Amino acid sequence: MARLRKCKLVWAASDSQEIVGYKVYWAYGSTVDYRCDAIAVGKVAEIVIPDCIDLASGPVMFGITAVDRKGNESDMTTLTEPFHRQAPPPPQRLCLEHADAFMIREALDEETIEPEIIQRLIAQLEDDEPPEADPTFPDGEEEDTIPARFDIGSIF
């Protein structure tokens, strides 16, 4: 099963002081009514769609009602059309291949960087002298720095 990004339902809250919360209804297909699955969500104006609603299985129609202190529900407000989220198609032809030598490939033009070049670049970085003190800070004082780590996996 595909993994879809979370999304939320947002609505304009009622102005009435009698409202104690809202009830969100949903149904797979193009219509929703008071007989469909529902969840009381309290006095909020948005919710993240719960995982129990499978957005990948087809179109889902949502509706919402306001609930007063006596348990009465307002008319239902619905989306103008069913919500349907599709995952992108998966990659194809996954396989393992034997690698003759260590190479780093650049994704755009498939050029390779040979290990000797990598070693030379590393050596150049190690040989660099430390930077001189910044003249904008008097008496050799330097600005506080905070080391940072970057994890490429965190951007996805």
Secondary structure, DSSP 8 states (H G I E B T S, - for coil): -------EEE------TTEEEEEEEEEESS---TTSEEEEEES-SEEE--TTS-GGGS-EEEEEEEEETTS-B---EE-SS-B----------------SS--EE-TTT--EE-HHHHHHHHHHHHH-------TTSGGG-----------GGGG-
